[in-house]
Amino acid sequence: MFGGASGCARPGVAREPGVLVLLIDSPPESLDRRLTLSANGQRLASLIQSGLVRIGDQGEVEPDLAERFERIGTTRYRFHLRPGLTFHDGSPLTAADVVYTYESLRDPKVGSPLGPKYEAIESVEAVDPHTVDIVLAEPFAPLLLDLTMGIVPAQMADPAYAEAHPVPPGAGPFRFAGRPDEEHIRLEPFENWWGGAPRLRRLEVVVARDETTRVLSLLHGEADLVQGSISPVLLPRLEAAPHLRVVRASPGPGYAYLGFNLRHPILSDVRVRRAIAHAIDRESITRYKFKGAARPASGMLPEGHWAYGPARRYAYDPKRARALLAEAGYPDGFEITYKTSTDRFRRSVALVIKKQLEAVGIRVDLRAYEWGTFYGDIKRGNFEITTLKWTPVIEPHLMHWTFHSTSIPSEENGWVGGNRGAYRNPEVDRLLDEAAHVLDPKRRAELYRTVQRILAEDLPYVPLWHEDTIAVVSDRVEGFHLSPWGFLHPLAEVSVR
């Protein structure tokens, strides 16, 4: 299956020592951290291109390429680079490369879809070769979490150099060693990584789009790790295999929701949205479909998050759902199109939701699409209802991306923004703007708790559940540590027998 990666091994059959095979469910659209939005793309690119900081298991900001940093006043942050940093090509990494990286995010010629995330940055200044200041126009509380952006060489500004390096050299624990085809990425350890050379000889990343393929590859010993793309219903079979172990981060911070397109004349009525919320039996779905690997959600943030606030919950109540539909003028229900992906498990969950909606009179046309087509439609607002999952929510400023009226994607802004259902509430906009610029954590938490209460009333999304982060690991792998956020940087610390 993997060609040069490992052959077709079975448990007990020799594999190449030191080579870890990681399966992912879809190919990254880019391995340039500046250009990728997908979870797979960001996680893999971050192994190659490290940032000034990274995120720890508790959501805390940890030093990465910067050995330390401090805030000067309310709008200036100073970062001190580790001594002796080099890129994978051997060139030194200096403050000039940091300046270039952040300036390039807003360069139309680079075309980064992440540019809007960095609008708060007024300038990036090289104080000396090993010190860099990031200056803001006004205080911006979530800044540090955005500085995980991978640093690339300033030479990328040279078109000839950029053309020769479609995957920019980074200073992360692994260097790009080739892409035999679109379904296979090869990474090798970077001997001069500041954290010490990784213990792997090679990391082979293989795209296995079909879940059955991923499961059989694990069972047959052809793969060593799958993270975040195995359905909970299949875990008992994998747990029974003596050469595999299932690792969980529970409760998980991944957030699944049912989204509404509020441009739709029927869905613009909050009574209809509340009826749909009451029609969905989250407890049953998490118990039987997720086998306990998820918990019903009341909003984007899980309980235990520093900014979590209790908000109105919509209990499973079909009778109340039918009454709300009648009150809204739809005593006989209506017809709606529900878009989902072709992922087998996600489609099976969508079928359950379809049946529950039909039980209260809503006729559902369920349509499943290949991921690229599906996600492209959602980003452009080409849907009526849909179900999606946010990767783990660390920083509540994500609510600004998701619910602020300036984050509504359009042709004019290049379809950038996460408010794909076109939700508008001036009070939510005001609260989110204030929360972004207040540096006091207690005040920020109060503001986000108020936003959560308003969202629970307006219901632009139906919160579904928070899913555990789950990995299946071969017993060949030693020292594996599962990041609750799904990050892959712990692979710098593992070895393979």
N, C-alpha and C positions, 0 to 999 in steps of 0.2 A: 504493500500500500504506500509506503513512504520512500521507496527507491533507496537512495543512498543514506536515508536517515537511519534505518534500523533493520531493514528486511522484514520478513513476515514471521515474527517470533510468536511463540506461545509460552504460557507460564512454564518456567523451568528450562526454556531454551535460551542459550546465551545471547545477550545483546551487547552492543558495543559499550564498554565502560565509559562513564562520564558524559554520555549523550542523553539529554532529556528530550522527550517528544511531548510537546504541548499541543492539544487539539483545540481549535477555536471554531465557532459556528459560522462565521462569515469573514471575508477578507477585509483588512483595513483599507480604507480608500486612499490612505497615504501613510508613509512612515516619517513624514515631516510633521513634528508636533504642532506646528503653526497652522497646518492645513486640515487637520482631522477633527471631526466631531464625534465619530462613533466611539463606543467604549473600547472595542478591540484596537482601533487605531491609536487612541490616546494611551492605552496601557502599554502597547508594544513600543510606540514611539518614545515613551518615557523611560524605557529600558536603555534606549540609545542616547537620547538627549535629556540629560538631567537639568533640573531647574535650580534656581537660587535656594529654594526650600522644597520640602516635601511634606506629606500629611502622614502623621502617625496613627496608630490604631484607635486612639481616642478622639481623633479629629483635630489633634493639636498640630501646630506648625513646628516642623523640625528643620534644623540646618541641613542643607545639601551641598551645593557648590559654594554657598556662603557659609563660612564657619561660624559667623555671628552677625547680628544685625541689631539696629536700634532705631527708635523713632526720635526724630529731632523736631520738637514742636508738634503740630498736629497735621502737617502736610509734607513732611520730608522723612524718608526712610533711608538709612545708610546701611549698605551691605559690604561686608569685608570678605573677599574671596579667599578660599583656602590657598595656601602657597603651593606653587608647583603644578597647578592644574594644566592639563593638556587635553586637546581633542584627540579623537581616535587616529587622526592622520599625523599626530606628533606635534602639531603646531600649538603654541601656548594659548591658553584661554585667559583673556584679560577683560578689563572693564569695557573696552571698546566693543567686544563681542556681545556683551550684555546690552549696551546701548543700541547696537545694530538690531539685535533680536527684537527688542520691544518697539523700536521705530518701524521695523518691517511689518509688524502686525497691523499697522494702519496705512501701509503702502499699497495703493490700488494695484500696482504691478505684481505684488506678491499674492494679493487676493485672499488673505486669510479670512475665513468666516468668523473668527474669534475677535476680530478688531473691536467691535462694539463693547466687549467686556473690559477693554482697557482705555475707554474714553476718559476715565477719571484721571489718568496720568497726563500731567502737563509737560513734563520733560524727564529724560533719563540722562544723567550727567556722570561722566567719568572723572572722579576726584583725582585718582592716580591709577596706575595700571591694575591695582588690586582692590580698589574701593570704588563703589558706584552708588550714586544717590538717585532715588526715584522720588520725583517731586509731583505733588498733586495740586490741582487747582483749588480744591477744598477737601476737608476731611472725608475719607472713604474707608469705613470700617472693614469691609471684606477684602481689602487689598491683598493681604499676605497670602490668602488662599488662592489668589489668582497668579501668584508668582512661582507656581510650580511649572510654568511654561518652560519647555526645554530650550536651553541656550545653544545657538548655532553659530558657526564662524561668520565674522563680518565679511569674509571673502565671498559669501553667498550673494553679495551685492553685484559681483562680477558675473555677467551672464554666462561667460564661458565656464567659470568655476561651477556655477549653479547647474548648468546643463550636464557637467561631468559628475555631479553629485546629486542625483534626484532624491537620494536619502542623505540629508546633510550629516556630516560627521558630528557626533556629540561628545560628551564627556561622561556618559552614563556607564553602568557596569558591563554592558554588552555593546559590541560593535556590529554593524551590518556586514554580513559576509556573503550575501548573495540571495537572489530570488530565482531559483530554477524555473518556477512558473508562478502564475497568479495564486496558486493554492499552497505555496510552500515558501517559507521565509527561513533563512539560516542566519543565526546570530552566534558570535563567538565572544569569549570573555575578553574584557579590556584589561590587560595586565597592569596598566598604570592608573586604574580607577582609584580615587582617593580613599575608598573604603577597603581597599585590598582586592586583589584579583579574585573574581568569582571562582568557585571550586568546580564548576562544570567545564568540560572540554568543549561542549557545543550545545546550543539550544536550537532544536528543530521545531518550528511552528508550522503546523499543517492545518489547512482548512478542511473540516469535515462537516458539510452543511446538514447532512442527514443525522438525526439523533441516533437512529439504529446503528449507523456506522460508528459513531462515537462510543456507544455502549459496547459494541462487539470488539472494537479496537482495544478498549480497556480490558475486557474479559480475556481476550486472546494474548494480552501482553504486548501488543504493538504500540501502545501509547502509555505514557507515564502520568499525565495530568490532564484533567478537564476541569475547568473552573467556571461555574455560573451558567452552564448550558446543558444540564441534565435534569430532566423532569423529576419531581419528587416521587412520582409513582414508580419510577424505575430504580430508585435507590435501594430498596430491599434486595433486589437481585444483585446489585453491585456489592452491597455490604456482606452478602453471603460468600463472595469470592475471597479465598484465603490470602490472595496476593494483593488485594485492594483494601483501602480504608476510605471512609467518608468523613470529611472534616467539615464542621459547620461553625459559622459565626452567627449566634442566635442570642437575642432577637436581632434579625437583620434590618438594615436601614433602607433596602430597596423598596421603592414605592410604586405600586400599581394603581391605576385609576381608569375610570370610564370618562372619556372626554366628550363634550358637546360642542357642536358648531353653533354658536349663539346667533349667527346670521340666519339660521333656519327659522322660519316664522313660527313653527310649533315649539321648537326647543328654546326659543327666546322667552317663553313663559316659565317662570320659576316653579309654578305648580306642576308642570309636566316633568321638570327635572327632579323635583322632589318625589313625584310618583315613581319615576324610574329608580330612584335611590331606595325607596321602600319595597320595590319589587325584587330586589337582588338579595339573595340569602348568602351573605358573606361567610357566616359561621359554617354553613354546610359546605360551601366551596373550599374554604381553607381546611376543613377537617377531612373531607373525602378526596378532593383533587390534589391538595398540597400535602396531605398526610401529616398535618401539623407543622409544616415548614413555612408557614406564613400566619400572620395574625391580622384580624380586621383592623382597618385604619380609620381614624376620624379626620385625617388631614395628611399633608405632605410630610410632616415631621413625626418621627416615632416617639412614643413615651420614653422619657429618659434623656432626650435631646435638651440641651440647655435653653432652647427657645420654645420648646413644646408648650402648648396651652390647650386645656380641655375645651372642646367645642361641641356643638350640637351633633348628635349621631342619629342616623336614620335606620331604625330597627327594621328587620324584615317584617313587613305588614302588608300583604297583598290587598286586604280589605281597604286599608287606608290609601293604597296606591290607586285602586279603582275609584274611590271617592274623589281624590284629587284630580284624576283625569276627567271625571264628570263635571267637577267644578270648573275646570279649564275649558269645558265645551266639547270634550271628546268622550262621551259616555260609551261609545262603541269602539274606542281606541283609534289608532291611526297606523299608517305604515311608515317605517323608517329603514334606512340603509345603514348597516353596521359593518365597518371595514376592520379587518384583522390581517395578520400575517399568515403564511402557510405553515409556520412552525406547528408541528403536530400537537404539542401540548397546549400552546396558546389557542389554537383553533378549538381544541376540545373544551377549554374553559369558556370560550366565546359561545360555543353551542349550548352550554349550561345556562349562560346568561340569556341567550336568545329564548330558550324555553321558559325561563322565569318571566321574561318580559311578555311573552305571548300568553302566559297564564293570566295576565291582568288586561289583556286585550290589545297589546301593541304588536302589530304584525311586523316581523323583522326579516329583512332581506340580508342575510349574512354573506359577505363576499371576502374571500381570502386571496391575498396577493403575495407574490415574492417580495422579500423584504425591501429591496431598492425601490420598487414601484409603490409599495404600500407607504413607506416613509416619505417618499417624494410627494405623494398626494397629501399626507397629513401636514407636512411643512407648508404646503401651499393652501391649506384650508379647504382642500377638496375632499370633504367627508361630511357625514351627518353625525354619527356617533362612532367612537372607536375605543379600543382599550390599548393602553401602552404602559410601559414601566420606566420610571426614572431610575438611573443608576443611583447608588446610595447618596442620600442628601446630607452633605456635611455642613454647608453654609446656607442659612435661611435666606440669604440674598437671592438664592435661586427663585424665590417667589417673585422678585422683580422681573426676571427673565420670563417667568411663566404667566404672571397675572397683570403686570403693568401695561397700561394702554399703549405706551411707546414701544412695547415688545410685540405688537401685532405684526406678523410678517405680511409683506406686500411686494408687488412687483417693483415699486419705487425703492424699497430698501433692500432689494435682492433676496427677498424671502428670508431675511434674518430675524430671529425672535422666536421665543417659545410660547407666546400667547396665541396659539394656533386656533383657538375657538373664538377669538375676538371679544374677550371679556373686557368690559369697561366699567370702572367705578372710581370716580374722582377721589373719594375718601381713601380707598385702597391705594391709589397712586400717591396721595399725600403721605400716608403712613409709611409706605415702602421707601419713598424718597427720604423721609426723615430717618428711618432705620439705617439707611445706607451711609448717612453722614454723622450719626451719633457714635461717639467712641466709647461711651459708658455701656458695658455689657448688660447691666440691669435694665437700663432704659431701652436698649435694643430689644431685649427679651419681651418687655412690656408691649412694645410696638408690634412685634411679630405675633404676640398672643392675641392682640386686638384684630390684626389682619386675619388670623385663623378663625376667629369667631365670625367675622363678616363673611369670609369665604364659605363657611359652613351654612350660612343663611342664604347667600346668593347661589351657591352650588354650581360654579362653572365646570367643576369636575365632580364626579362621584368618587370619593376615596374608597378604594377597594381593600387593599391589604399591604402590609409590609412583609417582604419576602426575605428569608434567610439567605446569607451568602454561603454557598455550598461548593466544595471541591471534592473530586474523587482522585486519589493519589495511589500510585503503585508503591509496593513495599521496597522497590529499588531506590526510592527517593528518601534521602535522609536529611533531617534538619528543616523540613517544610513547615512554614508558618503561614496560615491563611490571614490575609488582610481582610478585615470586615468590609472594607470599601471595594474589594475586588482588585486592588492594585497588584502588579506583578513584581515589584522591586524585591520582595522576599526571595525571589529565585536567585538573587546574587549570593545567597547564603546556603543554598542546598548543594548536596552532592548526590551522585547516582552510582550505584554499584554496578 
